[in-house]
Amino acid sequence: MREQFEDIHDEMVKPDMCGDAVRALATSASGLLGRALVLADDGKIQAADRDELLRAADGVRADEVHLTKKMWQSIVTINEQEVKRAGQSNQTRDSVVEAVAQQLTDEQIFIFSICDFGSSVQAYSRWLAEQHDAPLPPRHSFDLIAGLKSVFKKDDTIMADANLNCALRGTLSIFIGFAIGYWGYSEMIPAKDATIPGTIAVLLSRSLTSPINKSLGRLQGVVLGKFSGQLVFALLGWCYAWAQISLSAIVLSYVWLTLFIYHYTSSFSYLGCLAAAFGTQAFLAGCSGDVVHPDAVIIVNMLIAIWIMTVIDLAFRMGRPSELAFGAYLEAWAAWEHVLETEGC
């Protein structure tokens, strides 16, 4: 809801408009839900409990119908008031009604949500009341095959297109990384090395953002983290007390900074997470009395892992993020239309 409300909002929520009706529905629905949960937790629905639930559900239904009528009556009243006020400014009736509708959008959505909550509580309470004399379901023998098939139904969440696409992209990326890491190439890609598939496993994500932008974030986070870790370890990785104390302080500060970026920034959240993961790994390599030589092979393998994930994401992407967001927007409006048609709000 808006923090600063117009005069129309104040008029809409007056007690004689929608205020009392909203309060009555919220109170009755919340009370019915609390009573239903107590009875469900007890596990015993007596005849008196059944009658109580049905009476309370009828009361919630009556409050819901009353709120719906009050909402439309209030909108009509506010429209007439605004039309009278705008009579001297030469505004047309249609423009005034359209302006009122735009200003009351939040209020209508809030009332629709309250009605949907009341309808859901009613449905649950009526179902619970029907369990008073319902026979126990027959006991069936356990069928392992049927149980596994039920888990992977086509309409189930597990088999949703987005989940299947994510599983396919992750599986292909990891297996391609395993193949390249197993065979290797010269000294650039060591044979029988798990750096590439291990990096891919850490970088897996269900995100549907642009593959190019996501890969740039991966590249920045991995390279920055690995470079920072190796640089600090080269400077303070000696087996002396002062070096280890300094290294511990830098590790604490580095992890705090990167996790702060991860949790409290939106633009660089992904970068902070990867920098924390890959940088800390290099910090905690233990002390050494030898001169540290930069290990460019690890960086190369990580870049290959990012390249593999970028290609797979581009090949199997489900569409542009804007198209997916537009589709989700249409589905949300379709759900609202279904609520309005079935619940009477």
NORLINWO-V449414 format. One record per pair of residues at least 6 apart in sequence whose C-alpha atoms are under 7 Angstrom apart, sorted by the first residue. I is the first residue (numbers start at 1). GAP is how many residues later the second one is. D is the distance in whole Angstrom. If there is no record, write none. Layout:
i:I gap:GAP d:D
i:I gap:GAP d:D
//
This chain:
i:1 gap:105 d:6
i:9 gap:95 d:7
i:12 gap:6 d:6
i:12 gap:62 d:6
i:13 gap:6 d:4
i:17 gap:53 d:6
i:17 gap:57 d:6
i:18 gap:49 d:7
i:18 gap:52 d:6
i:18 gap:53 d:6
i:21 gap:45 d:7
i:21 gap:46 d:5
i:22 gap:45 d:6
i:24 gap:39 d:7
i:25 gap:35 d:6
i:25 gap:38 d:5
i:25 gap:39 d:6
i:26 gap:88 d:7
i:28 gap:32 d:6
i:29 gap:31 d:6
i:29 gap:89 d:5
i:29 gap:92 d:6
i:32 gap:24 d:6
i:33 gap:88 d:6
i:36 gap:89 d:6
i:39 gap:6 d:7
i:45 gap:87 d:5
i:46 gap:86 d:6
i:47 gap:85 d:7
i:50 gap:79 d:5
i:50 gap:82 d:7
i:53 gap:72 d:6
i:53 gap:73 d:7
i:53 gap:76 d:6
i:54 gap:72 d:6
i:54 gap:75 d:7
i:57 gap:65 d:5
i:57 gap:68 d:7
i:60 gap:58 d:6
i:64 gap:51 d:6
i:64 gap:54 d:7
i:68 gap:277 d:6
i:79 gap:18 d:6
i:79 gap:21 d:7
i:82 gap:14 d:7
i:83 gap:10 d:6
i:83 gap:13 d:6
i:112 gap:233 d:6
i:115 gap:230 d:6
i:119 gap:224 d:7
i:152 gap:6 d:6
i:152 gap:7 d:6
i:153 gap:6 d:7
i:166 gap:40 d:6
i:169 gap:143 d:6
i:169 gap:144 d:7
i:169 gap:147 d:7
i:170 gap:34 d:7
i:173 gap:27 d:7
i:173 gap:135 d:6
i:173 gap:136 d:6
i:173 gap:139 d:7
i:174 gap:23 d:5
i:174 gap:26 d:6
i:174 gap:27 d:7
i:177 gap:19 d:5
i:177 gap:20 d:5
i:177 gap:128 d:7
i:178 gap:16 d:7
i:178 gap:19 d:5
i:181 gap:9 d:7
i:181 gap:10 d:6
i:181 gap:11 d:6
i:181 gap:12 d:5
i:181 gap:13 d:6
i:181 gap:15 d:6
i:182 gap:9 d:5
i:182 gap:10 d:4
i:182 gap:11 d:6
i:183 gap:8 d:5
i:183 gap:9 d:6
i:184 gap:6 d:5
i:184 gap:7 d:4
i:184 gap:8 d:7
i:185 gap:6 d:7
i:188 gap:109 d:6
i:189 gap:108 d:7
i:189 gap:112 d:7
i:195 gap:106 d:6
i:196 gap:105 d:6
i:196 gap:106 d:6
i:196 gap:108 d:7
i:196 gap:109 d:5
i:199 gap:103 d:6
i:199 gap:106 d:6
i:200 gap:105 d:6
i:208 gap:113 d:6
i:209 gap:112 d:6
i:210 gap:111 d:7
i:211 gap:99 d:6
i:211 gap:102 d:6
i:211 gap:103 d:6
i:212 gap:98 d:7
i:215 gap:91 d:7
i:215 gap:95 d:6
i:217 gap:53 d:7
i:217 gap:54 d:6
i:218 gap:53 d:7
i:218 gap:88 d:7
i:219 gap:87 d:7
i:220 gap:51 d:6
i:221 gap:50 d:4
i:221 gap:51 d:7
i:221 gap:53 d:5
i:221 gap:54 d:5
i:222 gap:52 d:6
i:222 gap:53 d:6
i:222 gap:56 d:6
i:223 gap:76 d:7
i:224 gap:51 d:6
i:225 gap:49 d:7
i:225 gap:50 d:4
i:225 gap:51 d:6
i:225 gap:53 d:5
i:225 gap:54 d:4
i:226 gap:52 d:5
i:226 gap:53 d:5
i:226 gap:56 d:7
i:228 gap:51 d:6
i:229 gap:50 d:5
i:229 gap:51 d:6
i:229 gap:53 d:5
i:229 gap:54 d:5
i:230 gap:52 d:6
i:233 gap:50 d:6
i:234 gap:58 d:5
i:236 gap:7 d:5
i:236 gap:8 d:7
i:236 gap:11 d:6
i:237 gap:6 d:7
i:237 gap:50 d:5
i:237 gap:51 d:6
i:238 gap:49 d:5
i:238 gap:50 d:5
i:238 gap:51 d:6
i:239 gap:48 d:5
i:239 gap:49 d:6
i:239 gap:50 d:6
i:251 gap:32 d:7
i:255 gap:21 d:6
i:258 gap:14 d:5
i:258 gap:15 d:7
i:258 gap:17 d:7
i:258 gap:18 d:5
i:259 gap:13 d:6
i:259 gap:14 d:6
i:259 gap:17 d:7
i:261 gap:7 d:7
i:261 gap:8 d:6
i:261 gap:11 d:5
i:262 gap:6 d:7
i:262 gap:7 d:4
i:262 gap:8 d:6
i:262 gap:10 d:5
i:262 gap:11 d:5
i:263 gap:6 d:7
//
